[in-house]
Amino acid sequence: MSDNALGRGLDALIKKPSKSKKTKKENTVKEVKEKKADFNNSFALSDDKVEQIKEEVGKNPRISLWSAKSAACLRYLKKTTPEFSISNEASDILEEAIKNKYPEIWKLFEDL
């Protein structure tokens, strides 16, 4: 049968996804996992870079973030919880997340 849709009605114009094809979301998830695996497999820092980073962080350990929802939640806690520290809480949350997401990199800096 020809791939030409003329004369075959509406069904010919509406392509039904085959059961074996993945959805766009499934493809996206797969691509992200593959990219992450590629990153993890190819990631290697030289000892020089690790030492350079440690020196930089020793002088200035601050980072800046932009997150309206996170800022709102932490500011709410600051206003409603005695002696609450936004900085300490953000550090604890961020460190735990980074440690879990990038354990190999985290190990490079365990001595900080």
Secondary structure, DSSP 8 states (H G I E B T S, - for coil): --S--TTS-HHHHS----TTS--HHHHHHHHHHHHHHHHHHH----HHHHHHHHHHHHH--------HHHHHHHHHHHHHSTT--HHHHHHHHHHHHHHHH-HHHHHHTTT-
